Amino acid sequence: MLPIVQPAEVTEWVEAERAAGRRIGFVPTMGYLHEGHRSLMRLLRPKVDRLVVSIYVNPLQFGANEDFTSYPRDPEGDAQACRAEGVDVLFSPTELYPPGFATRISVPALDQTLCSVRRPHFFTGVATAVHRLFRIVRPHFAAFGEKDFQQLAVIRRMVSDLAMSVEIVGGPVVREADGLAMSSRNAYLSSAQRVRAVSLSRALVAMQGAALKGEAQGVALRALGRSILDVDELDYLSIIDPSTLQPVERLTARARVVVAAYVGKTRLIDNMPIGVD
Ligand code: AMP
């Protein structure tokens, strides 16, 4: 595995691989890698000849009072995980943006709702970083987790709207044995909070079960979910159309239930399909 810090060096390496006819896969991350990240590497492996993983805690996507400086970091553990997954290049730029960087990429139709209400700059920060990473890494395929469902929708829209020649592959949410969606931020939870955090996935599973039994009304399903959530602050619990991210009041076949909530100071998100034919 080749560790690379300089963006120009990655581009040079990728250009040579592309010229030799090799297919490049890319998994962008903020590090502190867990099974969720690793599942994306494994998802791309059969499709590509070379696998690039980036680790960059992107300052553009953190608000002033958020956890940019305290975001968990473990460069050695991350390198070990990438080696174990057969990653070819581990790209860990100390800086992604050139001096004077002033451009922003945003997808307004998808970033006025859900997480954007609480974190208004978040998806512009994500799209700007991912756009620049795609220009540097020039992948044929890039994988993103459904865990960050709104992010995946924003990236797909950006790639389509800007005619970027990369295929986006979405990977299912990877969970702990008790159902908690894996997240680097789970490291912030105390053991008592960790117990309460599992109420997010429990609420979604209960809503799925009620939908399967025939409940199709959003109001009733959300009331059930809220009765199970054991959180300090609920940001949103919504049933949405997966393409527009807009709420639906009656279940549709493709509907998705999405939740964001604080347990202590830790903001957790999760989502599941809930639609029934
Ligand atoms: P992050 O390091 O949190 O920015 O995440 C990097 C990538 O890993 C994103 O595409 C996330 O959606 C994905 N990811 C994070 N957690 C999970 C999970 N539990 N299951 C699947 N994908 C995940």
Residues whose N, C-alpha, C, O or C-beta is under 5 A from the ligand:
A	BS01	AMP	P28 T29 M30 G31 G36 H37 A143 F144 G145 E146 K147 D148 G171 P172 V173 V174 A181 M182 S183
